[in-house]
Amino acid sequence: MQLSNTKHEIFAQALVTKKLNLTSAYSVAYPKATYKSCRQLGSLLSRNVNIKRRLQELLQENGLGLTDCIKKLNKLSEATRIVRIRDVQYVQPVYGVQLEALRMAFRLHILIGDQKEIVCD
């Protein structure tokens, strides 16, 4: 279901399909706005309840729904690559990708309120 406000729909589409940040998406929807206005109002517009619902729909339509993201994040947390040394192939973990996937998972837990902050001993 598209938003009734055309500018809001353009903003939501720009965020999901063009993968723009809030400032850039706002400038696409409101091309005459100044950079400062885009920065402030992009953030404000992203909190609109109808836009949030539309963003959820668009994410789901584009294979980025919550369940899909969790599955992809889980795969990334176990990322490996094939390394060939002489004539032998080895499976090697890709620690940078694995670490970033775990960081993202922690950030999501903080975002949804499962945890206020992560403290490592």
Steps between C-alpha positions, in 0.01 A plus 500: 500500500654829391497807718239762414761776513710465183806665659488255789480207258802633308688534831417142605586358156832685496595355838431139404542462125778755447658421839543868582550645848232719660654827383538389138156340488344821628684701234362269230145553628550872561764616248469870589580442869837610637752246625439608861124457458550159337714387794247609760178417320617166361547377855168647608311353204644154566315495834160545334285194582361465146846524348630238745222264390576565134871440559417164660291408193773605259768314695285186501433533125874532434602192700613705799225420749603430858502120459701525177753735661546272799563203270753697295670632812524147637666380178747788512591414859632170365667637184781292351709494184692234311877543509722296271855428613691302241247238394305485825184699570419620850189664642604811690280724716462861388540655842439860391159414352411281798594774746304767313192272490520453876542875553190560291304242700601672825398839359161358406451362852578845640268665246202282589563540870628154591811660644596858590866451417747223447781480753790266427724383782 
